[in-house]
Amino acid sequence: MQEEKTFKQLLKESLKSDDTEEWLDVHFTRPIGLWFALIWKRLGVHPNTITILSMFLGIAAAFMFYHTGFWYNVGGMLLLMFANFCDSTDGQLARMTGQKTFVGRVLDGFAGDVWFFSIYAALCLRMMPQPLSTSYYFDSPTWGIWIWVLAFLAGILSHSPQAMLADYYRQIHLFFLKGKSESEFDTSAQQRAIYENLPKKGAFWPRAFHYNYANYCKRQEQATPRFQEFFAALQERYPDMDQMPEDLRQCFLIGSRPLMPYANILSFNTRAICLYISCLLNCPWVYFLIEISVFNLIYVFMHKHHERLSLKMMEAFLQSSDNSETPDTPESPESVESSEPTAPAPSSTPSDNDAD
């Protein structure tokens, strides 16, 4: 008879890696999500039901953020937090019960978009009649249509590409750390092939998903040309990526690991905290400005250094291909910029003992 796992064991298994998990998730979101998952498991609730629930919670949070009252905004905070708990719960519940489904994957990817689209729209409606300035010395015009322009710059032109690239870098890191089975690192070619192999009749939703997901992957690839060159060279030399030398994996991880905190900042938690504070202070426009300025600076920094890391790895990999040596990588983003590609023997490459 199989021994029942403890809560601590289940929690550890739910964490993807120490490198890609945020402190707030490890000590707050994941434990609460697991606690809810165990309750839903006993009640026989399907993971997809939890995902749908998270969408309604996100929409309800947007309704609360529409109001300027302090307690309305506290309610919006709590509802969005519970939506995030559900987002953690559905995946853990699916793994525990073996109820991973195609529909679940579609819903999970759609849920976060529903939250923030609803919240951005609510904040715009909230701000439209409010004055641009609170000065007592002159009458200020209202935000009007301009808050929608600001939201477009913050959401479509900032938030969306930030989250897309942050997710891509995290999945790349997990791929090199744990392999394909433990990451969601997909390519546009793979997704396009799945789309084209699906029957045209009776598979509308799977075809729609893989078509759009292939385009999403394509945008990630177009934003990372240096990494694509490096990864293509790896695939040519190691058609079975599981046969990639461990030293080579560790070389890339040494350069990638310092960038993971920046990817985490561009994920949910930091963004949500900024949203909470700006709404409680009744200045949601500040949140939009943070998206456009601070988060975009982080985005540019992260992108710049990851591309430089990929370029250095590519050059060193090509130099070492003749004598089967493993390229060395820098230990920080700063050293990616300053150091030149080298190709020492594999024994000189530090090993990684920090990964979960």
C-alpha beads as a LAMMPS data file, in Angstrom:
LAMMPS data file: protein, C-alpha beads

356 atoms
355 bonds

1 atom types
1 bond types

-500.0 500.0 xlo xhi
-500.0 500.0 ylo yhi
-500.0 500.0 zlo zhi

Masses

1 110.0

Atoms # bond

1 1 1 0.000 0.000 0.000
2 1 1 1.412 3.387 -1.000
3 1 1 2.228 5.666 1.911
4 1 1 0.238 8.900 1.945
5 1 1 2.400 11.955 1.419
6 1 1 2.583 14.718 3.994
7 1 1 1.553 18.307 3.306
8 1 1 5.217 19.341 3.289
9 1 1 6.077 16.688 0.695
10 1 1 3.158 17.695 -1.521
11 1 1 4.157 21.351 -1.235
12 1 1 7.747 20.603 -2.222
13 1 1 6.574 18.632 -5.259
14 1 1 4.362 21.532 -6.358
15 1 1 7.335 23.920 -6.588
16 1 1 8.936 24.022 -10.021
17 1 1 12.403 25.098 -8.849
18 1 1 14.123 27.336 -6.312
19 1 1 15.365 29.473 -9.199
20 1 1 11.967 30.362 -10.640
21 1 1 9.742 30.476 -7.539
22 1 1 9.201 33.768 -5.710
23 1 1 9.425 34.008 -1.925
24 1 1 5.794 35.130 -1.720
25 1 1 4.651 32.116 -3.736
26 1 1 6.738 29.620 -1.760
27 1 1 5.617 30.860 1.662
28 1 1 2.141 32.180 0.945
29 1 1 0.414 31.463 -2.388
30 1 1 1.519 27.847 -2.906
31 1 1 0.715 26.605 0.640
32 1 1 -2.725 28.211 0.578
33 1 1 -3.332 26.919 -2.941
34 1 1 -2.359 23.404 -1.857
35 1 1 -4.633 23.609 1.185
36 1 1 -7.546 24.522 -1.089
37 1 1 -6.549 21.784 -3.561
38 1 1 -6.772 19.137 -0.834
39 1 1 -10.245 20.397 0.123
40 1 1 -11.473 20.417 -3.488
41 1 1 -10.024 16.943 -3.986
42 1 1 -12.083 15.575 -1.091
43 1 1 -15.188 17.264 -2.483
44 1 1 -14.556 15.832 -5.959
45 1 1 -14.321 19.231 -7.663
46 1 1 -12.734 19.222 -11.145
47 1 1 -9.672 21.510 -11.693
48 1 1 -11.404 23.235 -14.626
49 1 1 -14.173 24.348 -12.264
50 1 1 -11.560 26.075 -10.106
51 1 1 -10.094 27.830 -13.146
52 1 1 -13.524 29.120 -14.176
53 1 1 -14.109 30.252 -10.588
54 1 1 -10.862 32.241 -10.749
55 1 1 -12.175 34.117 -13.815
56 1 1 -15.330 35.173 -11.991
57 1 1 -13.270 36.220 -8.971
58 1 1 -11.053 38.333 -11.229
59 1 1 -14.092 40.003 -12.826
60 1 1 -15.565 40.616 -9.365
61 1 1 -12.257 42.174 -8.304
62 1 1 -12.460 44.504 -11.300
63 1 1 -15.968 45.570 -10.241
64 1 1 -14.649 46.431 -6.775
65 1 1 -11.681 48.368 -8.177
66 1 1 -14.124 50.443 -10.247
67 1 1 -15.247 52.132 -7.012
68 1 1 -13.139 54.701 -5.183
69 1 1 -14.170 53.707 -1.669
70 1 1 -11.433 52.301 0.560
71 1 1 -13.295 49.130 1.539
72 1 1 -14.336 48.460 -2.040
73 1 1 -10.665 48.422 -2.962
74 1 1 -9.788 46.195 -0.019
75 1 1 -12.476 43.846 -1.311
76 1 1 -10.937 44.004 -4.777
77 1 1 -7.552 43.083 -3.313
78 1 1 -8.984 40.087 -1.494
79 1 1 -10.913 38.874 -4.539
80 1 1 -7.855 39.108 -6.798
81 1 1 -5.780 37.299 -4.167
82 1 1 -8.346 34.489 -4.088
83 1 1 -8.323 34.385 -7.898
84 1 1 -4.546 33.909 -7.709
85 1 1 -4.979 31.172 -5.089
86 1 1 -7.340 29.418 -7.503
87 1 1 -4.742 29.770 -10.259
88 1 1 -2.279 27.944 -8.007
89 1 1 -4.907 25.446 -6.861
90 1 1 -6.119 24.218 -10.260
91 1 1 -2.663 23.075 -11.371
92 1 1 -1.905 21.352 -8.078
93 1 1 -5.308 19.668 -8.074
94 1 1 -4.846 18.492 -11.684
95 1 1 -1.471 16.921 -10.817
96 1 1 -2.819 15.223 -7.669
97 1 1 -5.870 13.765 -9.392
98 1 1 -4.390 13.136 -12.839
99 1 1 -7.103 15.332 -14.378
100 1 1 -4.914 17.301 -16.775
101 1 1 -7.000 18.137 -19.833
102 1 1 -6.669 20.138 -23.020
103 1 1 -9.606 22.329 -21.963
104 1 1 -7.852 22.979 -18.658
105 1 1 -4.731 24.189 -20.419
106 1 1 -6.772 26.575 -22.572
107 1 1 -8.732 27.913 -19.598
108 1 1 -5.615 28.359 -17.475
109 1 1 -3.935 30.467 -20.148
110 1 1 -7.113 32.504 -20.642
111 1 1 -7.851 33.210 -16.965
112 1 1 -5.082 35.750 -16.337
113 1 1 -6.062 37.678 -19.472
114 1 1 -9.644 37.880 -18.223
115 1 1 -8.506 39.255 -14.858
116 1 1 -6.355 42.054 -16.164
117 1 1 -8.533 42.988 -19.133
118 1 1 -11.453 43.415 -16.731
119 1 1 -9.358 45.337 -14.214
120 1 1 -7.839 47.678 -16.822
121 1 1 -11.315 48.462 -18.197
122 1 1 -12.678 49.070 -14.672
123 1 1 -9.811 51.401 -13.798
124 1 1 -10.375 53.402 -16.971
125 1 1 -14.090 53.789 -16.234
126 1 1 -13.181 54.794 -12.691
127 1 1 -10.685 57.436 -13.783
128 1 1 -12.579 58.984 -16.731
129 1 1 -14.606 61.500 -14.642
130 1 1 -11.738 62.241 -12.248
131 1 1 -9.622 65.397 -12.667
132 1 1 -6.121 65.146 -14.090
133 1 1 -4.861 67.296 -11.219
134 1 1 -6.061 67.785 -7.647
135 1 1 -4.681 71.339 -7.456
136 1 1 -6.838 73.823 -5.563
137 1 1 -5.611 76.739 -7.660
138 1 1 -7.270 75.906 -10.967
139 1 1 -9.975 73.706 -12.403
140 1 1 -8.413 70.630 -13.950
141 1 1 -9.889 68.801 -16.950
142 1 1 -10.914 65.210 -16.420
143 1 1 -8.994 62.189 -17.681
144 1 1 -11.684 61.353 -20.187
145 1 1 -10.473 59.345 -23.163
146 1 1 -6.809 59.887 -22.245
147 1 1 -6.919 57.313 -19.479
148 1 1 -7.771 54.711 -22.138
149 1 1 -4.711 55.790 -24.114
150 1 1 -2.584 55.407 -20.995
151 1 1 -4.135 51.989 -20.310
152 1 1 -3.409 50.895 -23.893
153 1 1 0.244 51.868 -23.520
154 1 1 0.420 50.116 -20.151
155 1 1 -1.509 46.986 -21.082
156 1 1 -1.091 46.123 -24.749
157 1 1 2.315 47.720 -25.382
158 1 1 3.902 47.052 -21.966
159 1 1 2.203 44.469 -19.743
160 1 1 1.602 41.950 -22.531
161 1 1 5.157 41.765 -23.969
162 1 1 6.645 41.920 -20.463
163 1 1 4.655 38.921 -19.252
164 1 1 5.255 37.056 -22.518
165 1 1 9.048 37.372 -22.343
166 1 1 9.225 36.752 -18.582
167 1 1 7.280 33.510 -19.005
168 1 1 9.502 32.482 -21.930
169 1 1 12.716 33.024 -19.993
170 1 1 11.376 31.092 -17.007
171 1 1 10.421 28.152 -19.253
172 1 1 13.827 28.231 -20.960
173 1 1 15.489 28.125 -17.557
174 1 1 13.339 25.193 -16.454
175 1 1 14.123 23.407 -19.723
176 1 1 17.869 23.603 -19.103
177 1 1 17.391 22.830 -15.406
178 1 1 14.953 19.904 -15.542
179 1 1 14.383 19.010 -19.165
180 1 1 11.377 19.182 -21.443
181 1 1 9.089 17.125 -19.210
182 1 1 9.319 19.653 -16.361
183 1 1 8.882 22.804 -18.449
184 1 1 6.418 24.274 -20.929
185 1 1 9.131 25.329 -23.362
186 1 1 7.427 24.968 -26.742
187 1 1 8.338 26.103 -30.233
188 1 1 6.149 27.618 -32.921
189 1 1 7.184 24.854 -35.347
190 1 1 5.974 22.154 -32.951
191 1 1 2.654 23.884 -32.340
192 1 1 2.167 24.596 -36.026
193 1 1 2.768 20.933 -36.835
194 1 1 0.173 19.889 -34.252
195 1 1 -2.293 22.387 -35.733
196 1 1 -1.785 21.137 -39.275
197 1 1 -2.127 17.483 -38.258
198 1 1 -5.462 18.009 -36.533
199 1 1 -8.565 17.191 -38.619
200 1 1 -10.364 20.203 -40.032
201 1 1 -13.724 18.796 -39.017
202 1 1 -14.620 18.129 -35.408
203 1 1 -11.508 19.769 -33.906
204 1 1 -12.313 23.472 -34.080
205 1 1 -11.237 24.390 -30.532
206 1 1 -7.978 22.366 -30.507
207 1 1 -7.074 23.848 -33.894
208 1 1 -7.894 27.369 -32.686
209 1 1 -5.790 26.869 -29.564
210 1 1 -2.719 25.499 -31.335
211 1 1 -2.980 28.114 -34.091
212 1 1 -2.981 30.966 -31.585
213 1 1 -0.400 29.284 -29.361
214 1 1 1.899 28.809 -32.373
215 1 1 1.622 32.549 -33.077
216 1 1 2.331 33.296 -29.407
217 1 1 5.454 31.115 -29.514
218 1 1 6.469 32.811 -32.767
219 1 1 6.346 36.226 -31.093
220 1 1 8.537 34.923 -28.281
221 1 1 11.028 33.585 -30.814
222 1 1 11.061 36.795 -32.831
223 1 1 11.878 38.741 -29.663
224 1 1 14.892 36.503 -28.902
225 1 1 16.959 36.091 -32.099
226 1 1 20.273 35.398 -30.329
227 1 1 18.777 32.647 -28.207
228 1 1 17.132 31.107 -31.288
229 1 1 20.525 30.886 -32.994
230 1 1 22.069 29.240 -29.938
231 1 1 19.188 26.806 -29.486
232 1 1 19.240 25.871 -33.193
233 1 1 22.971 25.049 -32.893
234 1 1 22.240 22.892 -29.842
235 1 1 19.482 21.024 -31.660
236 1 1 21.755 20.378 -34.629
237 1 1 24.460 18.904 -32.429
238 1 1 22.114 17.142 -29.976
239 1 1 18.932 16.075 -31.833
240 1 1 17.845 14.412 -28.585
241 1 1 18.083 17.346 -26.205
242 1 1 18.067 14.985 -23.225
243 1 1 21.567 13.961 -24.351
244 1 1 22.889 17.490 -23.854
245 1 1 25.948 17.341 -21.543
246 1 1 25.238 18.314 -17.949
247 1 1 28.173 20.725 -17.941
248 1 1 26.628 22.590 -20.861
249 1 1 23.310 22.861 -19.046
250 1 1 25.047 24.255 -15.982
251 1 1 26.973 26.774 -18.077
252 1 1 23.734 28.254 -19.376
253 1 1 22.033 28.140 -15.973
254 1 1 24.875 30.084 -14.349
255 1 1 24.166 32.977 -16.710
256 1 1 20.384 32.591 -16.682
257 1 1 19.856 32.264 -12.925
258 1 1 20.608 35.946 -12.042
259 1 1 17.920 37.007 -14.525
260 1 1 15.134 34.976 -12.913
261 1 1 14.347 37.578 -10.211
262 1 1 13.680 40.106 -12.987
263 1 1 11.394 37.632 -14.748
264 1 1 9.558 37.106 -11.455
265 1 1 9.082 40.861 -10.999
266 1 1 7.336 40.935 -14.371
267 1 1 5.001 38.119 -13.323
268 1 1 1.980 38.487 -11.040
269 1 1 3.025 39.397 -7.493
270 1 1 4.929 42.670 -7.911
271 1 1 2.422 43.886 -10.484
272 1 1 -0.484 43.086 -8.141
273 1 1 1.143 44.857 -5.175
274 1 1 1.595 48.025 -7.258
275 1 1 -2.041 47.756 -8.341
276 1 1 -3.251 47.375 -4.739
277 1 1 -1.314 50.377 -3.444
278 1 1 -2.304 52.687 -6.292
279 1 1 -5.989 51.779 -5.955
280 1 1 -5.999 52.219 -2.177
281 1 1 -4.442 55.682 -2.646
282 1 1 -7.037 56.425 -5.342
283 1 1 -4.462 57.043 -8.059
284 1 1 -4.703 54.028 -10.415
285 1 1 -3.001 56.067 -13.143
286 1 1 0.228 55.649 -11.147
287 1 1 -0.020 51.899 -11.709
288 1 1 -0.220 52.477 -15.460
289 1 1 2.839 54.729 -15.308
290 1 1 4.770 52.070 -13.370
291 1 1 3.929 49.572 -16.101
292 1 1 5.141 51.948 -18.804
293 1 1 8.296 53.145 -17.037
294 1 1 9.696 50.913 -14.288
295 1 1 8.561 47.549 -15.623
296 1 1 9.641 48.417 -19.154
297 1 1 13.120 49.309 -17.887
298 1 1 13.294 45.900 -16.200
299 1 1 12.032 44.290 -19.396
300 1 1 14.724 45.979 -21.501
301 1 1 17.458 45.082 -18.990
302 1 1 16.381 41.444 -18.797
303 1 1 16.053 41.099 -22.568
304 1 1 19.379 42.772 -23.259
305 1 1 21.342 40.556 -20.883
306 1 1 19.631 37.319 -21.885
307 1 1 20.437 38.008 -25.522
308 1 1 24.054 38.777 -24.600
309 1 1 24.215 35.562 -22.616
310 1 1 22.907 33.651 -25.644
311 1 1 25.414 35.332 -27.945
312 1 1 28.314 34.493 -25.621
313 1 1 27.132 30.892 -25.290
314 1 1 26.785 30.607 -29.072
315 1 1 30.270 31.934 -29.785
316 1 1 31.908 29.790 -27.116
317 1 1 29.891 26.743 -28.191
318 1 1 31.082 27.079 -31.779
319 1 1 34.682 27.562 -30.652
320 1 1 34.548 24.459 -28.505
321 1 1 32.740 22.228 -31.039
322 1 1 35.941 20.989 -32.655
323 1 1 37.497 19.680 -29.437
324 1 1 34.224 18.831 -27.600
325 1 1 34.894 21.290 -24.813
326 1 1 32.075 22.938 -22.882
327 1 1 31.726 26.741 -23.045
328 1 1 31.943 28.803 -19.904
329 1 1 29.305 31.376 -18.980
330 1 1 29.294 34.422 -16.732
331 1 1 27.918 34.328 -13.212
332 1 1 25.965 37.586 -13.423
333 1 1 24.291 39.847 -15.999
334 1 1 27.094 42.378 -15.533
335 1 1 29.754 39.847 -16.461
336 1 1 27.775 38.870 -19.561
337 1 1 28.321 42.404 -20.784
338 1 1 31.986 42.732 -19.845
339 1 1 33.552 39.334 -20.427
340 1 1 34.682 37.741 -23.668
341 1 1 33.653 34.231 -24.802
342 1 1 36.010 31.490 -23.658
343 1 1 36.024 27.731 -24.011
344 1 1 37.699 26.039 -21.021
345 1 1 37.509 22.328 -20.322
346 1 1 34.319 20.971 -18.718
347 1 1 36.055 20.395 -15.387
348 1 1 36.399 24.155 -14.887
349 1 1 32.635 24.711 -14.970
350 1 1 31.009 25.084 -11.526
351 1 1 28.184 22.684 -10.738
352 1 1 24.749 23.787 -9.618
353 1 1 23.671 22.486 -6.215
354 1 1 20.960 25.050 -5.587
355 1 1 18.264 23.755 -7.919
356 1 1 15.195 22.062 -6.470

Bonds

1 1 1 2
2 1 2 3
3 1 3 4
4 1 4 5
5 1 5 6
6 1 6 7
7 1 7 8
8 1 8 9
9 1 9 10
10 1 10 11
11 1 11 12
12 1 12 13
13 1 13 14
14 1 14 15
15 1 15 16
16 1 16 17
17 1 17 18
18 1 18 19
19 1 19 20
20 1 20 21
21 1 21 22
22 1 22 23
23 1 23 24
24 1 24 25
25 1 25 26
26 1 26 27
27 1 27 28
28 1 28 29
29 1 29 30
30 1 30 31
31 1 31 32
32 1 32 33
33 1 33 34
34 1 34 35
35 1 35 36
36 1 36 37
37 1 37 38
38 1 38 39
39 1 39 40
40 1 40 41
41 1 41 42
42 1 42 43
43 1 43 44
44 1 44 45
45 1 45 46
46 1 46 47
47 1 47 48
48 1 48 49
49 1 49 50
50 1 50 51
51 1 51 52
52 1 52 53
53 1 53 54
54 1 54 55
55 1 55 56
56 1 56 57
57 1 57 58
58 1 58 59
59 1 59 60
60 1 60 61
61 1 61 62
62 1 62 63
63 1 63 64
64 1 64 65
65 1 65 66
66 1 66 67
67 1 67 68
68 1 68 69
69 1 69 70
70 1 70 71
71 1 71 72
72 1 72 73
73 1 73 74
74 1 74 75
75 1 75 76
76 1 76 77
77 1 77 78
78 1 78 79
79 1 79 80
80 1 80 81
81 1 81 82
82 1 82 83
83 1 83 84
84 1 84 85
85 1 85 86
86 1 86 87
87 1 87 88
88 1 88 89
89 1 89 90
90 1 90 91
91 1 91 92
92 1 92 93
93 1 93 94
94 1 94 95
95 1 95 96
96 1 96 97
97 1 97 98
98 1 98 99
99 1 99 100
100 1 100 101
101 1 101 102
102 1 102 103
103 1 103 104
104 1 104 105
105 1 105 106
106 1 106 107
107 1 107 108
108 1 108 109
109 1 109 110
110 1 110 111
111 1 111 112
112 1 112 113
113 1 113 114
114 1 114 115
115 1 115 116
116 1 116 117
117 1 117 118
118 1 118 119
119 1 119 120
120 1 120 121
121 1 121 122
122 1 122 123
123 1 123 124
124 1 124 125
125 1 125 126
126 1 126 127
127 1 127 128
128 1 128 129
129 1 129 130
130 1 130 131
131 1 131 132
132 1 132 133
133 1 133 134
134 1 134 135
135 1 135 136
136 1 136 137
137 1 137 138
138 1 138 139
139 1 139 140
140 1 140 141
141 1 141 142
142 1 142 143
143 1 143 144
144 1 144 145
145 1 145 146
146 1 146 147
147 1 147 148
148 1 148 149
149 1 149 150
150 1 150 151
151 1 151 152
152 1 152 153
153 1 153 154
154 1 154 155
155 1 155 156
156 1 156 157
157 1 157 158
158 1 158 159
159 1 159 160
160 1 160 161
161 1 161 162
162 1 162 163
163 1 163 164
164 1 164 165
165 1 165 166
166 1 166 167
167 1 167 168
168 1 168 169
169 1 169 170
170 1 170 171
171 1 171 172
172 1 172 173
173 1 173 174
174 1 174 175
175 1 175 176
176 1 176 177
177 1 177 178
178 1 178 179
179 1 179 180
180 1 180 181
181 1 181 182
182 1 182 183
183 1 183 184
184 1 184 185
185 1 185 186
186 1 186 187
187 1 187 188
188 1 188 189
189 1 189 190
190 1 190 191
191 1 191 192
192 1 192 193
193 1 193 194
194 1 194 195
195 1 195 196
196 1 196 197
197 1 197 198
198 1 198 199
199 1 199 200
200 1 200 201
201 1 201 202
202 1 202 203
203 1 203 204
204 1 204 205
205 1 205 206
206 1 206 207
207 1 207 208
208 1 208 209
209 1 209 210
210 1 210 211
211 1 211 212
212 1 212 213
213 1 213 214
214 1 214 215
215 1 215 216
216 1 216 217
217 1 217 218
218 1 218 219
219 1 219 220
220 1 220 221
221 1 221 222
222 1 222 223
223 1 223 224
224 1 224 225
225 1 225 226
226 1 226 227
227 1 227 228
228 1 228 229
229 1 229 230
230 1 230 231
231 1 231 232
232 1 232 233
233 1 233 234
234 1 234 235
235 1 235 236
236 1 236 237
237 1 237 238
238 1 238 239
239 1 239 240
240 1 240 241
241 1 241 242
242 1 242 243
243 1 243 244
244 1 244 245
245 1 245 246
246 1 246 247
247 1 247 248
248 1 248 249
249 1 249 250
250 1 250 251
251 1 251 252
252 1 252 253
253 1 253 254
254 1 254 255
255 1 255 256
256 1 256 257
257 1 257 258
258 1 258 259
259 1 259 260
260 1 260 261
261 1 261 262
262 1 262 263
263 1 263 264
264 1 264 265
265 1 265 266
266 1 266 267
267 1 267 268
268 1 268 269
269 1 269 270
270 1 270 271
271 1 271 272
272 1 272 273
273 1 273 274
274 1 274 275
275 1 275 276
276 1 276 277
277 1 277 278
278 1 278 279
279 1 279 280
280 1 280 281
281 1 281 282
282 1 282 283
283 1 283 284
284 1 284 285
285 1 285 286
286 1 286 287
287 1 287 288
288 1 288 289
289 1 289 290
290 1 290 291
291 1 291 292
292 1 292 293
293 1 293 294
294 1 294 295
295 1 295 296
296 1 296 297
297 1 297 298
298 1 298 299
299 1 299 300
300 1 300 301
301 1 301 302
302 1 302 303
303 1 303 304
304 1 304 305
305 1 305 306
306 1 306 307
307 1 307 308
308 1 308 309
309 1 309 310
310 1 310 311
311 1 311 312
312 1 312 313
313 1 313 314
314 1 314 315
315 1 315 316
316 1 316 317
317 1 317 318
318 1 318 319
319 1 319 320
320 1 320 321
321 1 321 322
322 1 322 323
323 1 323 324
324 1 324 325
325 1 325 326
326 1 326 327
327 1 327 328
328 1 328 329
329 1 329 330
330 1 330 331
331 1 331 332
332 1 332 333
333 1 333 334
334 1 334 335
335 1 335 336
336 1 336 337
337 1 337 338
338 1 338 339
339 1 339 340
340 1 340 341
341 1 341 342
342 1 342 343
343 1 343 344
344 1 344 345
345 1 345 346
346 1 346 347
347 1 347 348
348 1 348 349
349 1 349 350
350 1 350 351
351 1 351 352
352 1 352 353
353 1 353 354
354 1 354 355
355 1 355 356
